[in-house]
Amino acid sequence: MLDVKRNTEGLKKETSADPRKEVANFGFSWSQSDFYKSLRQDDPNLVGLYLSGGMPIDRHALDEVVTHGSDSLQALVASQGKVKNQAVCDDGLDSVNFEWESKANALLGVLGALCKNDQTRDYARRRLKEAEDAYSTEVAALRAEFPSEEKCFQAEWRGDGRQLREEALDANGAAALKGRVSARTILLLEVKSLLIAQQPAGAMMSEVKKYCQRQVARAASVDDREAKKWARIAKAFS
């Protein structure tokens, strides 16, 4: 019995030129789930077998190698891996978030090797233009709505503020708390509280002026993180 067991163990560990058989010697199956597990374990020998056998890098595998893989494993995947399809490249770029700089750079490094093609470059340029256009549209809309503090104040305080007072009295603070509260709703609620407290018109005018200052300033400080993100990505793939 002992001889039979030794012979059987020898057969199980027999080396082969077939990476799929070699993977079995590690106790792993030739499956996407076990491939993900090899990436989480940061095992370059095992991962190398999967890659040499043609296991594709899909979106989940990309996340695993960037999140759990060492620099050397990321370099291995970048040099020997093949993406499953172009969608992996596009989705990967979409997920880049420079608020986590180290992870973003690692992801860009892997994608830069796996996805260095015209399709990816075109995708990055298209997304950059979309982001820039969206930013420009938002800035233009804000500037059109609030061209200056003076015009904003004149529009809100027309008729000595009578219309604003009427709107303020109708403002529902409880309803506003249930959803996203706009800047103007906040203004109306502030004016309502002043009315209830029987404060003079000057106090309400002061609130309107502060509101107008904030809104005009917004046009110059619109968040353009998306445009900056795609500018960095497009430059990396240029």
C-alpha positions in Angstrom: 0.0 0.0 0.0 2.8 2.4 0.8 4.5 1.8 -2.5 1.2 2.4 -4.3 0.7 5.7 -2.4 4.2 6.8 -3.2 3.7 6.0 -6.9 0.4 7.9 -7.0 1.9 10.9 -5.3 4.7 10.9 -7.9 2.2 10.9 -10.7 0.2 13.8 -9.2 3.4 15.9 -9.0 4.7 14.9 -12.4 5.9 18.0 -14.3 4.3 18.8 -17.7 4.8 21.3 -20.4 1.1 22.0 -20.2 0.5 25.0 -17.9 -3.0 23.7 -17.1 -1.6 20.5 -15.7 1.0 22.4 -13.8 -1.7 24.5 -12.2 -3.2 21.3 -10.9 0.0 20.5 -9.2 -0.5 23.6 -7.1 -3.9 22.3 -6.1 -5.7 24.8 -8.2 -8.2 24.3 -11.0 -8.1 25.9 -14.5 -10.9 28.4 -13.7 -11.4 32.1 -13.4 -12.2 31.9 -9.7 -8.9 30.0 -8.9 -7.1 32.5 -11.1 -8.5 35.3 -9.0 -7.3 33.4 -5.9 -3.8 33.1 -7.3 -3.7 36.9 -7.8 -4.9 37.5 -4.3 -2.2 35.2 -2.9 0.4 37.1 -4.9 2.0 33.9 -6.2 4.1 34.8 -9.3 4.8 31.2 -10.2 1.2 30.2 -10.2 0.0 33.4 -11.9 2.7 32.9 -14.5 1.3 29.4 -15.4 -2.2 30.9 -15.8 -0.9 33.6 -18.1 1.3 31.3 -20.2 -1.7 29.0 -20.6 -3.8 31.9 -22.0 -6.0 32.8 -19.0 -7.3 36.2 -20.0 -7.3 39.3 -17.8 -10.9 40.4 -17.2 -12.2 43.3 -15.2 -12.2 41.4 -11.9 -8.7 40.0 -12.4 -7.5 43.6 -13.1 -8.9 44.7 -9.8 -7.3 41.8 -8.0 -3.8 42.4 -9.3 -3.9 46.1 -8.6 -5.5 45.7 -5.1 -3.6 42.7 -3.8 -0.6 42.2 -6.2 2.9 43.3 -5.4 4.9 45.5 -7.8 6.6 42.4 -9.2 3.3 40.6 -9.7 1.8 43.7 -11.4 4.9 43.8 -13.7 4.4 40.1 -14.5 0.8 40.6 -15.5 1.6 43.7 -17.5 4.3 41.9 -19.5 2.7 38.5 -20.0 -1.1 39.1 -19.7 -3.7 39.6 -22.4 -6.9 41.4 -21.8 -10.2 39.5 -22.5 -11.5 42.3 -24.7 -11.3 46.0 -25.2 -14.1 46.6 -22.6 -11.6 45.6 -19.9 -9.4 48.5 -21.0 -12.2 51.0 -21.2 -13.8 50.0 -17.9 -10.4 50.0 -16.2 -9.7 53.6 -17.3 -13.2 54.6 -16.1 -12.4 53.3 -12.7 -9.1 55.2 -12.3 -9.5 57.5 -9.2 -6.6 59.8 -8.5 -7.9 60.5 -5.0 -6.1 57.2 -4.3 -2.9 58.1 -6.1 -0.8 55.0 -5.6 -3.6 52.6 -6.7 -4.5 54.9 -9.6 -0.8 54.9 -10.8 -0.6 51.1 -10.4 -3.7 50.6 -12.4 -2.5 53.0 -15.1 0.8 51.2 -15.2 -0.8 47.8 -15.8 -3.3 49.2 -18.3 -0.5 51.1 -20.1 1.1 47.7 -21.0 -2.1 45.6 -21.5 -4.0 48.3 -23.5 -1.5 50.2 -25.5 -3.5 50.4 -28.7 -5.3 52.9 -30.9 -8.7 51.9 -29.5 -7.6 52.8 -25.9 -6.0 56.1 -27.0 -9.2 57.1 -28.9 -11.3 56.2 -25.9 -9.2 58.3 -23.6 -9.3 61.3 -26.0 -13.1 60.9 -26.4 -13.7 60.8 -22.7 -11.4 63.8 -22.2 -13.4 65.9 -24.7 -16.7 64.8 -23.1 -15.3 65.9 -19.7 -14.0 69.2 -21.0 -17.3 69.9 -22.8 -19.4 69.1 -19.7 -17.2 71.4 -17.6 -17.5 74.2 -20.1 -21.3 73.8 -20.3 -21.6 73.9 -16.5 -19.5 77.0 -16.2 -21.4 78.7 -19.0 -24.8 77.8 -17.4 -23.7 79.3 -14.1 -22.4 82.4 -15.6 -25.6 82.9 -17.6 -27.7 82.4 -14.5 -25.5 84.5 -12.3 -23.6 87.0 -14.5 -22.8 89.3 -11.6 -23.6 89.8 -7.9 -25.5 92.9 -8.7 -27.8 91.3 -11.3 -28.3 88.3 -9.1 -29.4 90.6 -6.2 -31.7 92.6 -8.5 -33.4 89.5 -9.7 -33.9 88.1 -6.2 -34.8 91.3 -4.5 -37.1 92.7 -7.2 -40.2 94.5 -5.8 -38.4 95.2 -2.6 -38.2 91.5 -1.9 -42.0 90.9 -1.8 -41.9 87.9 -4.1 -38.9 86.5 -2.2 -40.8 86.8 1.1 -43.8 85.0 -0.4 -41.7 82.2 -1.7 -39.9 82.0 1.7 -43.1 81.7 3.6 -44.1 78.7 1.4 -40.7 77.0 1.8 -41.1 73.6 3.5 -38.0 72.9 5.6 -39.1 69.3 6.5 -39.6 68.4 2.9 -36.2 69.9 2.0 -34.5 67.7 4.4 -35.7 64.5 2.7 -33.8 65.2 -0.5 -31.0 67.2 -2.0 -31.4 70.8 -0.9 -30.5 73.5 -3.5 -28.7 76.6 -2.6 -31.8 78.7 -3.3 -33.9 76.5 -1.1 -31.5 77.2 1.7 -31.8 80.9 1.0 -35.6 80.7 1.2 -35.4 78.9 4.5 -33.0 81.5 5.9 -35.3 84.3 4.8 -38.3 82.5 6.3 -36.5 82.2 9.7 -35.8 85.9 9.6 -39.4 86.7 8.8 -40.6 84.5 11.7 -38.2 86.3 14.0 -39.5 89.7 12.6 -36.1 90.8 11.6 -35.7 94.0 9.4 -35.5 93.9 5.7 -31.8 94.7 5.9 -31.1 91.3 7.4 -32.9 89.6 4.5 -31.0 91.7 2.0 -27.7 90.7 3.6 -28.6 87.0 3.2 -29.5 87.6 -0.5 -26.2 89.4 -1.1 -24.2 86.5 0.5 -26.2 84.0 -1.6 -25.4 85.9 -4.8 -21.7 86.1 -3.8 -21.6 82.3 -3.4 -23.4 81.6 -6.7 -21.3 83.9 -8.8 -18.1 82.5 -7.2 -19.3 78.9 -8.2 -18.8 79.7 -11.9 -15.1 80.1 -11.3 -14.8 77.1 -9.0 -16.8 74.4 -10.8 -15.3 71.0 -10.0 -13.3 69.9 -13.0 -11.7 66.7 -11.5 -13.2 64.6 -14.3 -11.5 66.7 -17.0 -8.2 66.7 -15.1 -8.5 62.9 -14.7 -8.9 62.3 -18.4 -6.2 64.8 -19.3 -3.7 62.7 -17.2 -5.0 59.5 -18.7 -4.9 60.8 -22.3 -1.4 62.0 -21.8 -0.3 58.6 -20.4 -1.6 56.9 -23.6 -0.4 59.5 -26.1 
